[in-house]
């Protein structure tokens, strides 16, 4: 539905009046946000309803994307954009003396995740709706999102992120679609009507209540649904929970994202969360299949339904679907297994061993007795199917239940028809190292799907000026057909276009500089190099290597060795129980303090660590970046996606040949990226031979020694203890992240960056090539590959 400026103004006035009894002139920004989002809801509601009717009518196969994280960020501007209202509304608001950005800033960021994996899930939702597919999200309606990060004396402090406090204007609670999820008790199988039927003794049920969030497609008229489940006490069981405290204990199931897994109770809660949203999701899918689609043959389920498990957190879907098919729909085990494997597919997002989930058998037996029985049976049959065919060691390594644990990745792989990695190198490592034995058993299941990003958010919304420039140079079609962005290369020598790219970057940097001033009090020069590292804080991502580079630059400047002016900008949260990552934050903050307050270097180097990195903050930083730091230890970063967002905004990448950096390098060519560091074979060489001796490197390299020593020689005395932790970690024999091994090569890459910076024309040309080629990482295309190769979807008519 389209709207004119006048219609919009009238609607806005009416909403303000009916909701708050105020007029435009007297409305607060919060009231304007609320009224504006309600006008927008009226705009897409018919499409939402019609999409549902159409889905059922056409009976096309749908994908359900199960993810414990979704990071959509804010939705006001993306809904405006996707509905085609952006320009009209902006201009109408301007007539009223209002600014969309000020109003949009009132929306809380939906931070229901902590990193790339959750953002990817949200990007896929947007892409499915924007390219014409029916795709549904399935996740958890956390009352508190990822913590709000503050720095106190340089330390990270975590505060609750009460994003629902002011009400989520987009969601619709659908009580009538609730389902019950059962926990605990004991289960016996008894013969009933010729069927081994589970009989439950004890335990309790929790009511899963869905909150549906619309996912508005870009100019497609399609509005899909992201369904997030909240926990409530079933009316029938209220009597068992007489006090508010009792109730809260149950409803806390969906309170927090990532309960602290260092305690038993934290792990138990996490396991509960995983089963809760998996069971609720699958129950509602089967109800839709039988009631709305009026299908009664479960054998046809794979023709209508694809369930995708985003990492292992929803891997219990394999066992839960088996439970529903066998126990509730009385399908024979073998038949049910075939259906399950055809329905389910799995993405692996990391090779890091600590992220490979496993659950203690006793915990699982207590909490989910029937699921544990089913997993045991899947495992038993798996072992039988391979006995005598492959080496016993292979069976032991790959079976689901071993060493007292349930291996979730094994369950996911054995129960899926597709297992994919997220960049070619990552997939290759899965096939040849991490999941080698599985690859040999099921080569046909493995495939690669390189990650992608939503250019709508990262260009159209975050960088409207660059988007307009693209309109002028390559035509507006790039907004729906990103391949057109490649035409920007025709302007490689066009002085006017290059000048415009520069001007836009400078404007974006000025805007960010103002934000930095406002939030940190620090003045930065927008003409300096804006050098950006934004991602979760993790040892493998090596914010520490950037830190060493900063210290080296600082020493040079103190010693009269000149460098171009640089502002290093960090954004990163450390997981609350990850002390090393928190130490890194403290050290960076104290190093920043010393450098930012040292008048002797004349402001040539500034270090800014912005608090509370989230999607909203990323939208501010990314358009202003000159340098994109992608410096993980090669082999460790499965893909990365900030690398794609930053290149789309014309930042040049400094990178190891890790994850999707490899593909970015291929896309833009060696001249338009700064590659450094050990390659995968060299890294594995160190790992296999166990002969990485950083202390020898340190002793024989004076520059390295001085740089690293600064962490413990009192230069940054307010982080003496934490500095010592970092120092020790770098020098430890066989240190896993090979920080010092890449130090020299990283300095060389940074030197090259400085040399290139002096030639502004060639710098901007490199930026232009990066912008043009970012289209290769358009999530719309990624999703099209999933739809075709894994899910077997057809677009809605
Ligand atoms: C991650 C990977 O670390 C990251 O490299 C990848 O881009 C994303 C999306 O595939 O997945 N894995 C993971 O657990 N998180 C990630 O960001 N949190």
Boltz pocket constraint, residues with backbone or C-beta under 6 A from the ligand:
constraints:
  - pocket:
      binder: B
      contacts: [[A, 114], [A, 115], [A, 116], [A, 117], [A, 118], [A, 120], [A, 348], [A, 349], [A, 350], [A, 355], [A, 422], [A, 451], [A, 636], [A, 637], [A, 638], [A, 639], [A, 640], [A, 641], [A, 659]]
      max_distance: 6.0
